[in-house]
């Protein structure tokens, strides 16, 4: 039922950000507080047997449900940001994009070594950004407890890329 409700709310934007791409716009979900609550409820229910010490939300849309989920679970929220956005001392990870590279960072005091970190983002596409986030968490001594996504684009094979990192992967609406 949650998958149907999410898919009914998502709007397709053709040719964004470039010709040939159909962008899955989740912003209409944000206009429906009941659906937002249902999304977080689904994550909470699916994670009931998972030990989580903190949730890392990937910039920027991973903050939308990641913070609410962390609050609901009573654990800290860790923002995973683009380079230059965090004010304190950071650890960075450079990763490959289709054309070029990108850098993400986390405050060095965001969690303790050995903490179990759930990585959350709104969308699983190729898995590149959350793979980089998981490598950053590992580099800092953390353990990836799993991944949560509102939407997954299965045809881009992100699931295959991240499943060796953790088999605890929850995607609420698959395309």
N, C-alpha and C positions, 0 to 999 in steps of 0.2 A: 504494500500500500504506500509506503514512504517513497519508493522509487517512482510510482505513478504520479504522486503529488509533486515531487521535485521536477519530473519531466514536463508536467503540465505547466509549471511556473516558468521554466527556463525558456528564454527567447533565443532563437537562432538569428545571428547577424551575418548575412553573406558578405564575402570579400573583406572581412576584417580579421586581422590587421593588414592583410594583403590579398590580392585576387586569388580565388580558388579555395580560400579557407572559410569554413562556416564556424563562426565563433559561438560558443555556448555561453550566453550571458546569464549569470546567476543573480544579477541585481534585482530582477522581479521577485525573487524569493524573499529578499530583505523587506519588501512591502507587506509581507504576511507574517506577523508575529507568531501566529499559531503554527505555521509551517516551520518557522525557525525553531520554536520549542520542540516540535516533533523531530526535527533533524538532530538536535542535541540529545533528546530522549533516546533516539535510535542508537546514537554513538554510546551513550551511557550504558544502555542495555547490552550492546555488543561487547563492551569492554569490562563487564562485571567480573570476569575471572582473570583480568590482566593487572599485574602489579605495575603501577605507574607512579613515579616520583615527581614528574613534571611533564608539561606538554609544550613542545616547540612548534610554534606557528610560523609558516614560511610567508615572508612578505609578498604581497600585502593582504591578499584575500584570505590567506591562512589565519589571519588575525580575527576575521569575522566570527567564525564559529570556534576557533581554537581557544580564545580567551573565555568564552562562555562555557565551553566544555571543561576547561581547567577549573573554573570557578565552581561548576556543578560537582566536579570530582574532588574539590578541596585540595588541589595541588597547584604549585606555581606555574605561571605561563612564561615561556621564554621566547622573545621575538628573535627570529632569524631574519636579519636585515641585509639589504644590499650594502655594499661597501660605502663607508663614510657616513652612515646614518646613526650609528650608536655613539654616545658621547664618552663612554668609559673605555678602558683598555679592552681590546677585542682579540679574538682568534679568528683568522680568516681562512677561507677555502676558495681557491680558484677552480672553476670547472668549465668544461667545453660546452659551447652552444653550437647550433647548426652552422653559424658563421661567426667565429670569434670565441671569446671567453666572457665569463661573468664571475663576480666575486660575491660571496655571502660572508656574513660575520655574526658572531655571538659574543656577548660580554664574557670575559674569562671567569667571572664569578657567578655565572648563570645557574650552575649546578655543581654538585660534588662528584668526583670520580666514583664510579660504581652506581650512580643514579640511573634508573630506568626511565628513558625519555620516549614518549609517544610523539611522533612527527605528524602534524596535521597541515593539510593544504586543501583548498577548495576543489582543485582539479588535478587528476592524474592523467598526464599526456604521455610524454616519452620517459618520464621518471628522472630526468637529469638533475633537476633542482633538488628533489628530495633525496636522491642518491648523494649529492654533494653535502646536503644537510646531515645525512647519516654519517658520512665520512668525517665531517667536522665534529660531530658528537663523539664518535669513536676516538678521534685524535685528542679530544679533551678528557677522555677516560670514561665517558658515558656508555650506556648500553641502549640500543634501540629496542624499545618495547613493542613497537609496531607502527603502523601507519593508518591514518584515517583520511578519507576524501569524501566530499559531497558527491562529486561526479567523476567518472572514469571514461576515458576515450580508449576503449580496448584495442581498436585498430592501430593505435600508435605504440602498442607493446610495452607500455610502462610497467605493467604488472610483472612481466617476465624479467625486467631489469631489476626491480626492487625485491622480488621474492627471495633471492638468495640472502638478502640482508635480514629479513624477518618474514615468517610465514603468517604473522598476525597482521593482516591487511583487510581493512573494511572500506568498501566503496558502496555508497548508498544508491546511486543511480548510474548504471552503465549504458554506454552507447557503443 
